């Protein structure tokens, strides 16, 4: 049973889909789409232990036009023990009597020393624990001062400090309300950049999930959250996964608080070197940095938004980490957006979370009881040109986090399931039907070199796999598991399960996080005969290299066998490649080395780039056509099988000659072509009622939804009557809908010739005829029905002239009609038995 925390009268009952039931999840819904983006919320108390805390940040559209910073802050409030002139200071020394300013000058050859009183300071005290921000007392005091000795010219030559009467040190009392007196301390736990929202549609919402376990000390009890985002509605939900953390957090110290630093040669002077003192219990250390670059256009490399630079972490003045401050945006899962969303940027992308940099400092501290660290950037001294541009700058938040030792030596965690998954952030790799992809984290102290997995679709076959590699302590590794049989994906559970059975050939010391689940949907089902149509754009306008070919694609089956692979596509050209695929699961991958899809408005406007086209077709049916603005790559999954297909007889319902004012009946027979069956519905005779046509009977009748779901071998007989009201030719069309994608609306012409005399002979309603094959103007028909021997065959030319008529006098179920002696042209072959008339148009071609 999931534990649900009630917060702001919102009860969240959504099940968490990754961890097993024995790792209970407490879900805390804080900010919601229709509520303010700030406020107090109730979180679990500090007595509970959690192996992980996740924050889910969801946006909805309508979305704003521009890419703006949006943060999530935890704010804490404190009542001060004192204030000086309405300001909070960390310490204050003062005297209780007047302090003085001294000046000296020579007047008439005499030294004159003058003194003027300094302005008093208002010292206010707050000592009432029940009303911590209400002033309990005050007094006026003075700053300390110096008494000076002057020479004969009035110059100070000595001074004596008047000692303070008291020195106060600020004491802070935690309070759970906002107040003008209160001290506010904020902690940035997430940074987000809003998407270019022009034309953007995120449906019911788009969610990013962040691991905020390092902020656990802030996420207990009553918590104030402030999440400024002026572009779109947001929702924030926290998942507290109960269990044993990988290590205990002992200290969370904010080092840089959203520091906005202009990028120039003085960067190192603006970011202070920090000394950290270590307590005896602190054994492990991490530096967490949230950093993004902003401003561009004022220099040649568009710093800081678009310039790739390195950051350096120094521990005790030695560089221990070099990190590229950069992010690839052309594979952002939220696409396409307006604006220049696919341009890579300095650790951020429009419409994406900002991933913090985590630097493990433990190996560099040793047994020292203190250490220093410094955060530097590449030296930069390029001039800035003002105007419509904004100066390049870095915005940096950083924390030092200290921990206990790790709890386990061997602890492998199913950190996440990338595929199959319904998560928005993995949408570029889903829905899948080939290889599962998982993320494993090493929470133990020993390096992981071997993992044994069991996995599969729930209630289907199970698979085992032994992975060999290397996952250092506190690192994560993406692992691609061998493919699952295509038939298993199509089983009914739509739930994937993976379990770690062994770590380094041994049992995991903490099995609670060894199992992961994910829900998924199936990719689309396609026909087996496919054609990939690619029209390239004029990509040559983007390069001076004549031989470059940026586009390529490949189709692989679930065993990674390459079915078709192409990469030599010229600009402004169209290619169509046909392929027949057996029943199975497949991945179609398409790549563009220029990272601009098959079209991008910015390149169109500035370089004249046209849009290309990509389609997967079957005959004249388009099955897949992505938006051209997709960035670097596409990964599209599908499986092939027989598709619902309809067949019907006759192609045209011919009543033939019908006597005036007498009722005549014809019938249409509808069947599925293959084992997938067929569904049909919504039968109609177009304007038929006014001409005397009517649908009088269905065999069998429709189901409760008004449809006929026919399995292979079933048939539906539709009876149509004609009671003509005047002589002459009359016609209508029998129409109905199907789930045959290539033939979604069937139209069967209905024709009759109403005459004054009735030429209809014997009545028989038990006849089925289908054209089996044709070869060299010889047409073979299959005939079924008890009235076979009473059937006549007539051949008409396109003008309706009777050319031949004969009566069937044999009953083997097959009839061959040889038209090789006829001239090239169109003919009608009419089968007639009583009131039943079935006609087939045929084409004779003579070489």
C-alpha positions in Angstrom: 0.0 0.0 0.0 1.5 3.4 -1.0 1.8 6.0 1.7 0.3 9.2 0.6 1.0 12.6 2.2 -1.8 15.1 2.4 -0.5 18.5 1.4 -2.6 21.6 0.9 -5.7 19.5 0.8 -4.4 17.8 -2.4 -4.2 14.0 -2.2 -2.0 12.5 -4.8 -2.7 8.8 -5.5 -0.6 8.3 -8.6 1.5 5.1 -8.2 5.2 5.5 -8.7 6.1 3.2 -11.5 9.8 2.5 -11.0 10.4 1.0 -7.6 8.9 -2.2 -6.1 6.1 -2.0 -3.5 8.4 -2.8 -0.6 10.1 0.6 -1.2 7.1 2.7 -0.2 6.8 6.1 -1.9 5.4 9.2 -0.2 4.2 11.7 -2.8 3.9 15.4 -1.9 2.1 17.6 -4.4 3.1 21.2 -3.8 2.5 23.8 -6.5 -0.3 22.9 -8.9 -1.3 24.4 -12.3 -4.1 26.5 -10.8 -2.4 27.6 -7.7 0.3 30.3 -6.9 3.8 29.3 -7.6 4.9 29.7 -4.0 3.7 28.7 -0.5 4.1 26.6 2.5 3.8 22.8 2.2 3.9 19.8 4.6 6.7 17.4 4.0 7.7 14.2 5.8 9.4 14.7 9.2 13.1 14.3 9.7 12.7 10.9 11.5 12.0 9.1 8.2 14.8 7.6 6.1 14.7 7.9 2.3 17.0 6.2 -0.2 16.1 8.8 -2.8 14.0 12.0 -3.3 12.9 12.9 -6.7 11.2 16.2 -7.9 8.8 16.1 -10.9 8.5 19.5 -12.6 5.6 19.6 -15.1 4.6 22.4 -17.5 1.5 23.0 -19.5 0.7 25.3 -22.4 -0.2 27.9 -23.4 3.5 28.6 -23.1 5.4 31.8 -23.2 7.3 33.0 -26.2 10.8 33.2 -24.9 13.5 31.1 -23.1 13.6 32.6 -19.6 15.2 31.3 -16.4 12.8 29.6 -14.0 14.1 28.3 -10.7 12.8 26.3 -7.7 13.9 27.7 -4.4 13.5 26.4 -0.9 13.3 29.4 1.4 13.9 29.4 5.1 13.1 32.2 7.5 14.7 33.2 10.8 14.1 35.8 13.5 17.2 37.8 14.4 18.4 38.2 17.9 19.1 41.9 17.2 19.1 44.4 14.4 21.1 47.6 13.9 19.3 50.5 12.2 16.7 48.0 10.8 19.5 45.9 9.3 20.8 42.4 10.1 24.5 42.1 10.7 26.5 39.0 11.8 28.1 40.9 14.7 28.1 44.3 16.2 30.4 46.1 18.6 29.3 49.3 20.3 29.6 51.6 23.3 26.8 52.9 25.5 28.0 56.5 25.7 28.5 59.0 22.9 31.4 58.4 20.5 33.2 61.2 18.8 34.8 62.3 15.6 38.1 64.3 16.1 39.5 67.0 13.9 42.6 69.2 14.5 43.7 72.4 12.9 46.1 75.3 13.6 44.4 78.6 14.4 46.6 81.7 15.0 49.6 79.5 15.5 47.8 77.4 18.1 46.7 73.7 17.7 42.9 73.5 18.1 41.4 70.0 18.5 37.6 69.8 18.0 35.2 66.9 18.6 31.8 66.2 17.2 29.4 63.5 18.4 28.8 60.6 16.1 25.3 59.7 15.1 23.7 57.1 17.4 22.7 53.7 16.2 19.3 52.1 16.9 19.9 48.7 18.5 16.7 46.5 18.6 16.4 43.2 20.4 14.1 40.2 19.7 14.0 37.8 22.5 10.3 36.6 22.8 10.2 33.0 21.6 6.4 33.2 21.2 6.6 36.4 19.1 10.1 36.1 17.7 9.8 39.1 15.2 8.3 41.5 17.7 10.8 43.9 19.2 11.2 43.3 22.9 13.5 46.2 23.8 15.8 48.8 22.2 18.4 51.4 23.0 20.6 53.8 21.2 24.3 53.0 21.1 27.4 54.3 19.3 30.0 52.8 17.2 33.4 52.4 18.7 35.9 55.1 18.0 39.6 56.2 18.2 41.1 59.0 20.3 43.9 60.7 18.4 47.1 62.5 19.2 48.0 65.2 16.8 51.3 66.9 16.1 51.7 70.7 16.0 50.5 70.8 12.5 47.3 69.0 13.2 48.3 65.7 11.8 47.3 62.5 13.7 50.4 60.7 14.9 48.8 58.2 17.3 45.5 56.7 18.2 43.9 54.7 20.9 40.8 52.6 20.4 38.1 53.1 22.9 37.0 49.6 23.7 33.4 48.5 23.0 31.1 48.1 26.0 29.7 45.0 24.3 30.0 42.8 21.2 26.9 41.1 20.0 26.8 38.0 17.8 23.8 37.3 15.7 21.6 34.4 16.8 18.9 33.1 14.4 15.7 31.5 15.4 13.9 29.4 12.8 10.4 30.6 12.1 7.7 29.3 9.8 6.2 32.5 8.4 7.3 35.4 6.3 7.8 38.7 8.0 9.5 42.1 7.2 11.8 41.5 10.2 12.7 37.9 9.2 16.0 36.9 7.6 15.4 35.0 4.4 17.8 32.3 3.2 17.2 30.7 -0.2 18.5 27.4 -1.7 18.2 26.8 -5.4 17.3 23.1 -5.9 16.5 23.3 -9.6 17.1 25.6 -12.5 14.9 25.4 -15.6 14.8 27.3 -18.9 11.4 27.8 -20.4 10.7 26.7 -24.0 10.1 28.8 -27.0 6.4 28.4 -26.8 5.2 29.7 -30.1 3.0 26.9 -31.5 4.2 24.5 -28.8 1.7 21.8 -27.7 2.6 19.6 -24.7 -0.8 18.0 -24.4 -1.6 17.2 -20.7 1.9 18.3 -19.7 5.6 17.6 -20.0 7.5 16.4 -17.0 11.2 16.6 -16.0 12.4 14.5 -13.1 15.3 15.7 -10.9 17.1 13.8 -8.2 17.1 16.2 -5.2 18.3 13.8 -2.5 21.2 16.1 -1.6 18.7 18.7 -0.5 17.0 16.2 2.0 17.9 18.4 5.0 15.7 21.2 3.5 12.8 18.9 2.6 11.4 18.1 6.1 8.5 19.4 8.1 7.0 22.7 7.0 8.7 23.9 3.8 8.4 27.1 1.8 8.8 26.7 -2.0 9.1 29.6 -4.4 9.2 28.6 -8.1 9.1 31.7 -10.3 8.1 30.9 -13.8 6.3 33.7 -15.7 5.9 31.7 -19.0 3.6 28.7 -18.3 1.6 26.9 -15.6 3.6 24.5 -13.6 3.1 21.6 -11.2 5.7 20.3 -8.7 5.5 16.9 -7.1 8.1 15.2 -4.8 8.6 11.4 -4.5 10.1 10.3 -1.3 11.3 6.7 -1.7 11.7 5.1 1.7 14.7 3.1 2.5 18.4 3.4 3.4 20.3 6.3 1.7 23.7 5.5 0.1 25.2 7.8 2.7 24.0 10.2 5.4 24.1 13.9 4.7 25.8 15.7 7.5 26.1 19.2 6.1 24.6 21.2 3.3 26.4 24.5 2.9 25.5 27.1 0.3 28.8 28.6 -1.2 27.6 30.7 -4.1 24.0 31.9 -4.1 22.9 32.6 -7.7 26.0 34.6 -8.3 25.8 36.7 -11.5 29.4 37.1 -12.8 30.5 39.0 -15.9 32.9 36.9 -17.9 36.2 38.7 -18.3 39.8 38.5 -17.2 38.7 39.2 -13.6 36.5 36.2 -13.2 38.8 34.5 -10.7 38.8 37.6 -8.5 35.0 37.5 -8.4 34.6 33.9 -7.3 36.2 33.5 -3.9 38.3 30.6 -2.9 36.6 28.8 -0.1 38.1 27.1 3.0 36.1 24.2 4.5 36.7 23.0 8.0 35.9 19.3 8.6 34.3 17.8 11.7 35.4 14.4 12.9 32.1 12.8 11.6 32.4 14.1 8.0 34.0 11.5 5.8 32.9 12.2 2.2 32.6 15.5 0.3 30.9 16.8 -2.8 30.8 20.1 -4.7 27.4 20.6 -6.5 27.4 23.4 -9.0 24.4 24.8 -11.0 25.8 26.9 -13.8 24.5 28.5 -17.0 25.9 31.1 -19.3 23.8 34.0 -20.7 24.3 37.1 -22.9 25.7 37.1 -26.4 26.4 39.1 -29.5 28.8 41.5 -27.9 31.9 39.6 -29.0 33.0 37.3 -31.7 32.2 34.0 -30.1 28.8 35.0 -28.6 29.8 34.4 -25.0 28.3 33.4 -22.7 25.3 31.7 -24.2 26.9 30.1 -27.2 30.6 29.7 -26.3 32.0 26.3 -25.2 34.2 26.9 -22.2 35.8 24.8 -19.5 35.3 25.0 -15.7 38.1 24.0 -13.3 37.7 22.7 -9.8 40.7 23.2 -7.6 41.2 21.4 -4.3 44.0 22.8 -2.2 45.1 24.8 -5.3 45.4 21.7 -7.5 43.1 21.3 -10.5 41.2 18.0 -9.9 38.4 18.4 -12.4 38.0 20.0 -15.8 34.4 20.2 -17.0 33.0 21.4 -20.3 30.2 23.8 -19.6 28.1 22.7 -22.6 24.9 21.0 -23.6 23.7 19.4 -26.8 20.2 20.8 -27.6 19.5 19.2 -30.9 18.3 16.1 -29.2 16.1 17.8 -26.7 13.0 15.6 -26.1 10.7 18.7 -26.1 10.6 19.5 -29.8 9.9 21.1 -32.1 9.8 24.5 -30.5 9.8 28.0 -31.9 13.0 30.0 -31.8 16.5 28.6 -32.0 15.8 25.7 -29.8 18.3 23.3 -31.4 21.4 25.4 -31.0 23.8 24.0 -28.4 24.3 26.2 -25.3 26.3 26.6 -22.1 24.8 23.9 -20.0 21.2 24.7 -20.8 18.6 24.3 -23.6 15.3 26.0 -24.1 12.6 23.9 -22.7 14.9 21.7 -20.5 16.1 21.3 -16.9 19.6 22.4 -16.0 21.6 19.4 -14.9 23.9 20.2 -11.9 27.6 19.3 -12.0 28.5 16.9 -9.1 32.2 16.8 -8.2 33.2 14.2 -5.7 36.0 15.7 -3.6 36.6 12.8 -1.2 39.6 11.3 -2.9 41.5 14.6 -2.7 40.9 15.4 1.0 42.7 12.6 2.7 43.0 13.0 6.5 43.2 16.7 6.5 40.8 18.5 8.8 40.3 21.4 6.4 40.7 22.0 2.6 40.2 24.8 0.1 38.5 24.7 -3.2 38.2 27.2 -6.0 36.0 27.3 -9.1 37.6 28.9 -12.1 36.8 29.2 -15.8 39.0 29.4 -19.0 40.8 32.8 -19.1 38.7 35.2 -21.2 39.5 38.7 -22.2 37.7 39.5 -25.4 36.2 43.0 -25.6 32.5 43.5 -25.4 30.6 45.7 -27.8 27.5 47.2 -26.4 24.3 48.1 -28.2 21.4 45.7 -28.6 23.5 43.0 -27.0 23.8 41.9 -23.4 27.2 41.3 -21.8 28.3 37.7 -21.3 27.9 36.4 -17.8 27.7 33.2 -15.8 25.0 32.5 -13.2 26.4 30.1 -10.6 24.9 28.4 -7.5 27.1 26.0 -5.6 27.0 23.9 -2.4 29.4 21.9 -0.3 27.8 18.7 0.9 29.4 16.5 3.5 28.5 12.9 4.2 29.2 9.8 6.3 30.9 6.9 4.8 28.9 4.8 2.2 26.5 2.3 3.8 27.3 -0.6 1.6 30.2 -2.1 -0.3 28.1 -3.8 -3.0 24.9 -1.9 -3.9 23.7 -1.7 -7.5 20.5 0.3 -8.0 18.1 0.3 -10.9 18.2 4.1 -11.2 15.8 4.4 -14.1 14.3 2.6 -17.1 15.0 4.6 -20.2 13.2 2.2 -22.6 10.5 1.1 -22.6 9.1 4.1 -20.8 6.2 6.6 -20.9 8.3 9.3 -19.4 8.4 12.5 -21.4 12.2 13.0 -21.1 12.8 9.6 -22.8 10.3 10.2 -25.6 13.0 10.3 -28.4 13.6 6.6 -27.6 10.0 5.5 -27.1 7.7 3.8 -27.6 10.2 1.0 -28.3 9.8 -2.7 -29.2 13.4 -3.9 -29.4 16.2 -3.4 -26.8 15.4 -2.4 -23.2 17.7 0.4 -22.0 18.3 0.9 -18.2 20.3 3.1 -16.0 22.3 1.5 -13.2 23.9 3.4 -10.3 26.7 2.1 -8.1 25.8 3.1 -4.6 28.5 1.0 -3.0 32.1 1.6 -2.3 33.4 -1.2 -4.6 33.7 -0.8 -8.4 31.1 -2.9 -10.2 32.5 -5.0 -13.0 29.7 -7.6 -13.5 25.9 -7.6 -13.2 23.4 -10.4 -13.8 19.9 -9.3 -14.8 16.5 -10.9 -15.2 14.0 -8.9 -17.3 11.0 -9.1 -19.5 7.4 -8.1 -20.1 5.3 -8.9 -17.0 3.3 -12.1 -17.5 5.4 -13.1 -20.5 8.8 -14.7 -21.1 11.8 -13.9 -18.8 15.3 -13.3 -20.0 18.7 -13.3 -18.3 21.8 -11.4 -19.2 25.2 -11.0 -17.7 26.8 -7.6 -18.3 30.5 -7.0 -18.0 32.1 -3.6 -17.7 33.0 -1.0 -15.1 30.9 1.3 -12.9 33.0 3.2 -10.4 31.6 4.0 -7.0 28.8 6.7 -7.1 28.7 6.6 -10.9 25.9 5.6 -13.2 26.0 3.5 -16.4 23.5 3.2 -19.2 23.1 -0.5 -20.2 21.4 -1.8 -23.3 19.8 -5.2 -22.7 19.5 -7.9 -25.4 16.2 -7.6 -27.3 12.9 -9.1 -26.2 11.0 -11.3 -28.6 8.6 -9.2 -30.6 5.6 -11.3 -29.6 6.3 -10.6 -25.9 6.0 -6.9 -26.5 2.5 -7.4 -27.8 1.4 -9.3 -24.7 -1.3 -7.7 -22.6 0.5 -6.4 -19.5 2.2 -3.3 -21.0 4.5 -3.4 -18.0 8.3 -4.1 -18.1 10.3 -5.5 -15.2 14.0 -5.7 -14.7 15.8 -7.1 -11.7 19.5 -7.3 -10.6 20.2 -10.8 -9.5 23.9 -10.6 -8.8 26.6 -7.9 -8.4 30.2 -9.0 -9.1 29.0 -12.6 -8.8 27.5 -12.0 -5.3 24.2 -11.0 -3.7 23.5 -7.3 -3.5 23.9 -6.1 0.1 20.8 -3.9 -0.4 18.2 -5.6 -2.6 15.4 -3.1 -2.0 16.5 -1.1 -5.1 17.3 -4.0 -7.4 13.9 -4.2 -9.1 12.5 -1.6 -11.5 9.1 -1.4 -13.3 8.0 0.8 -16.2 4.7 1.2 -18.0 4.8 1.5 -21.8 2.7 1.7 -24.9 3.2 -0.2 -28.1 4.7 1.4 -31.1 2.5 1.4 -34.2 1.8 -1.7 -36.3 2.7 -1.3 -40.0 2.2 -3.2 -43.2 5.0 -5.5 -44.4 5.5 -3.7 -47.7 7.0 -0.3 -47.1 8.7 2.5 -49.0 11.0 5.0 -47.5 10.6 8.3 -49.3 13.2 11.0 -48.7 13.4 14.4 -50.3 16.6 16.1 -49.2 16.8 19.9 -48.8 19.4 22.1 -50.3 21.8 21.4 -47.5 24.7 22.5 -49.7 23.9 26.1 -48.8 25.2 25.3 -45.3 28.6 24.0 -46.3 31.5 24.7 -48.6 32.5 21.1 -48.7 31.1 19.6 -51.9 31.4 15.9 -50.9 29.7 16.0 -47.6 26.5 13.9 -47.2 24.9 14.8 -43.8 21.8 12.6 -44.1 21.7 8.8 -43.4 19.2 6.3 -42.2 19.1 2.6 -41.2 16.4 0.0 -40.4 17.3 -2.7 -38.0 15.3 -5.6 -36.6 15.2 -6.5 -33.0 18.4 -8.7 -33.4 20.3 -5.6 -34.7 20.4 -7.1 -38.2 20.6 -4.2 -40.7 17.7 -4.5 -43.2 18.5 -1.4 -45.2 21.0 1.4 -44.8 21.5 4.4 -46.9 23.8 7.5 -46.6 24.7 8.9 -50.0 22.0 11.4 -50.4 22.6 14.4 -52.7 21.0 17.8 -51.9 17.6 18.7 -53.4 16.9 15.1 -54.5 14.1 12.5 -54.0 14.8 8.9 -53.1 12.3 6.0 -52.7 13.5 2.7 -51.3 11.1 -0.2 -51.1 11.5 -2.9 -48.5 9.5 -5.9 -47.5 9.7 -6.8 -43.8 8.8 -10.1 -42.3 6.6 -10.1 -39.1 8.8 -8.6 -36.4 9.9 -5.5 -34.5 12.0 -2.8 -36.1 13.8 0.5 -35.5 14.1 3.2 -38.1 16.9 5.7 -37.3 17.5 8.9 -39.3 20.5 11.2 -38.8 21.6 14.7 -39.8 25.2 15.6 -39.1 24.3 19.3 -39.4 21.8 18.8 -36.5 19.0 20.8 -38.1 16.5 18.1 -39.2 15.1 18.4 -42.7 14.3 22.0 -42.2 15.0 24.9 -39.7 13.4 28.3 -40.0 16.6 30.1 -38.9 18.7 28.6 -41.7 15.8 29.2 -44.1 15.7 32.9 -43.2 19.5 33.4 -43.2 20.8 30.9 -45.8 17.8 30.0 -48.0 17.6 26.5 -46.7 14.5 24.7 -48.0 12.4 22.0 -46.2 12.9 18.4 -47.1 10.5 15.5 -46.6 10.6 12.1 -44.9 7.9 9.5 -45.2 7.3 5.8 -44.6 4.6 4.7 -46.9 2.8 1.5 -47.9 1.3 1.8 -51.3 -0.4 5.2 -51.3 -0.9 5.2 -47.5 1.5 7.4 -45.5 2.3 5.7 -42.2 4.9 8.1 -40.7 5.9 11.6 -41.6 7.8 13.5 -38.9 8.0 17.2 -38.5 11.1 18.4 -40.4 12.3 20.4 -37.4 13.7 17.5 -35.3 17.3 18.4 -34.8 20.0 15.8 -34.9 18.3 12.4 -35.1 15.0 10.4 -35.1 14.5 7.0 -33.6 11.2 5.5 -34.7 10.0 2.0 -33.7 7.3 -0.1 -35.2 6.3 -3.7 -35.8 5.1 -5.4 -38.9 2.2 -7.8 -39.3 -0.8 -8.5 -41.5 -3.2 -5.5 -41.3 -7.0 -5.6 -41.3 -8.0 -5.8 -45.0 -11.5 -6.1 -46.4 -12.7 -8.0 -49.5 -16.2 -7.9 -50.9 -18.2 -9.3 -53.7 -19.3 -8.2 -56.2 -17.3 -5.1 -57.1 -20.5 -3.8 -58.6 -24.0 -4.8 -57.7 -25.9 -5.3 -61.0 -29.6 -5.9 -60.8 -29.8 -6.1 -64.5 -33.2 -5.7 -66.1 -35.8 -5.2 -63.3 -39.6 -5.1 -63.8 -41.3 -1.9 -62.9 -43.1 -2.0 -59.5 -41.7 -5.4 -58.6 -39.2 -5.9 -55.7 -35.9 -7.5 -56.6 -33.1 -8.4 -54.2 -29.3 -8.5 -54.6 -26.7 -9.1 -51.9 -23.1 -8.0 -51.2 -20.8 -10.3 -49.3 -18.1 -8.9 -47.1 -15.2 -10.9 -45.7 -11.7 -10.3 -44.1 -8.7 -11.1 -46.3 -6.5 -12.4 -43.6 -6.2 -13.6 -40.0 -6.4 -10.0 -38.6 -10.1 -9.9 -39.3 -12.0 -6.8 -40.2 -14.5 -4.4 -38.6 -17.2 -2.7 -40.7 -19.9 -0.3 -39.8 -22.1 2.6 -41.0 -23.7 1.2 -44.1 -25.6 3.5 -46.4 -27.1 3.7 -49.8 -26.3 7.2 -51.2 -29.7 8.8 -52.2 -30.9 5.3 -52.8 -34.2 5.6 -51.0 -35.6 8.1 -53.5 -34.9 5.6 -56.3 -36.4 2.6 -54.6 -33.3 1.0 -53.2 -33.2 -0.1 -49.5 -31.0 -2.2 -47.2 -33.4 -4.8 -45.8 -31.2 -7.3 -44.0 -27.8 -8.0 -42.5 -26.6 -11.5 -41.8 -25.5 -11.7 -39.0 -26.8 -8.6 -37.2 -24.6 -5.9 -35.8 -23.1 -6.0 -32.3 -24.2 -3.6 -29.5 -21.9 -0.9 -30.8 -23.4 -1.1 -34.3 -20.4 -2.8 -35.8 -19.5 -6.1 -37.3 -16.2 -7.6 -36.1 -15.5 -10.4 -38.6 -12.9 -13.0 -37.9 -11.1 -14.8 -40.7 -13.6 -17.2 -42.2 -16.6 -15.1 -41.2 -18.7 -13.2 -43.7 -21.4 -10.5 -43.7 -24.2 -10.6 -46.2 -25.9 -7.3 -46.9 -29.3 -7.6 -48.7 -30.4 -4.7 -50.9 -33.8 -4.5 -52.5 -35.0 -2.4 -55.4 -38.7 -1.6 -55.9 -38.5 0.8 -58.9 -41.0 3.5 -59.5 -40.3 4.4 -63.1 -38.5 2.8 -66.1 -35.0 3.6 -67.1 -31.5 3.3 -65.7 -31.2 3.8 -61.9 -28.1 3.7 -59.7 -26.8 4.3 -56.2 -23.7 3.4 -54.1 -23.4 1.1 -51.1 -20.9 2.7 -48.8 -19.5 1.5 -45.4 -16.6 2.2 -43.1 -13.8 -0.3 -42.3 -10.7 -0.5 -40.2 -8.7 -1.3 -43.3 -6.3 1.7 -43.4 -5.9 1.4 -47.2 -9.6 1.2 -47.8 -11.3 3.0 -44.9 -14.4 3.8 -46.9 -15.7 1.2 -49.3 -18.0 2.2 -52.2 -19.8 -0.4 -54.2 -21.7 0.9 -57.3 -25.3 -0.4 -57.6 -26.8 -0.4 -61.1 -30.2 -1.5 -62.5 -32.2 -1.1 -65.7 -36.0 -0.8 -65.0 -38.1 -2.2 -67.8 -41.8 -2.6 -68.3 -41.6 -6.4 -68.5 -40.0 -8.7 -66.1 -37.2 -10.8 -67.6 -36.1 -12.3 -64.3 -36.4 -16.1 -64.3 -35.8 -18.5 -61.5 -35.0 -17.0 -58.1 -31.9 -18.0 -56.2 -30.1 -16.1 -53.4 -27.3 -18.5 -52.8 -24.4 -17.5 -55.0 -20.8 -16.2 -54.3 -18.4 -15.4 -57.1 -14.8 -14.0 -56.9 -12.1 -13.4 -59.4 -9.3 -15.7 -58.5 -6.7 -14.8 -61.0 -6.1 -13.5 -64.6 -3.3 -14.4 -67.0 -2.9 -13.5 -70.7 -6.6 -12.4 -71.0 -7.9 -15.6 -69.4 -9.9 -15.0 -66.3 -10.5 -17.6 -63.6 -13.4 -17.3 -61.2 -14.3 -19.2 -58.0 -18.0 -19.9 -57.7 -19.8 -21.1 -54.6 -23.4 -21.8 -54.1 -26.1 -24.5 -54.3 -27.6 -22.9 -57.4 -24.4 -23.3 -59.3 -25.9 -25.3 -62.2 -28.6 -22.6 -62.8 -26.1 -19.8 -63.3 -25.7 -18.0 -66.6 -22.6 -16.0 -67.7 -23.0 -13.0 -70.0 -20.2 -10.9 -71.5 -20.9 -7.2 -72.4 -18.7 -4.6 -74.0 -18.2 -1.2 -72.5 -21.3 0.1 -74.3 -23.5 -2.5 -72.7 -23.9 -4.7 -75.8 -24.3 -8.4 -75.1 -21.5 -10.3 -76.8 -22.0 -13.8 -75.4 -24.2 -15.7 -73.0 -23.9 -19.3 -71.9 -25.3 -21.4 -69.1 -23.1 -23.3 -66.7 -23.5 -27.0 -67.0 -20.7 -28.2 -64.8 -20.1 -27.9 -61.0 -16.4 -28.0 -60.1 -16.4 -24.5 -58.5 -14.0 -22.9 -61.0 -14.8 -21.2 -64.3 -12.3 -20.0 -66.9 -13.4 -17.4 -69.4 -11.1 -17.0 -72.3 -11.2 -13.5 -73.9 -8.0 -13.8 -75.9 -10.0 -13.5 -79.1 -11.5 -10.2 -78.0 -10.1 -6.8 -78.9 -8.3 -4.8 -76.3 -10.7 -2.9 -74.1 -13.0 -3.0 -71.1 -15.7 -5.7 -70.7 -18.3 -6.8 -68.2 -18.6 -10.4 -67.1 -22.1 -10.9 -65.5 -23.0 -13.9 -63.4 -26.8 -14.2 -63.0 -28.8 -16.7 -60.9 -32.4 -15.8 -60.3 -32.5 -12.4 -58.7 -28.8 -12.5 -58.0 -26.5 -10.6 -60.4 -22.8 -10.3 -59.9 -20.7 -8.4 -62.4 -16.9 -8.0 -62.8 -15.2 -5.4 -65.0 -12.1 -6.8 -66.8 -9.5 -5.4 -69.0 -8.3 -7.1 -72.2 -4.8 -6.1 -73.4 -3.5 -7.6 -76.6 0.2 -7.2 -77.4 
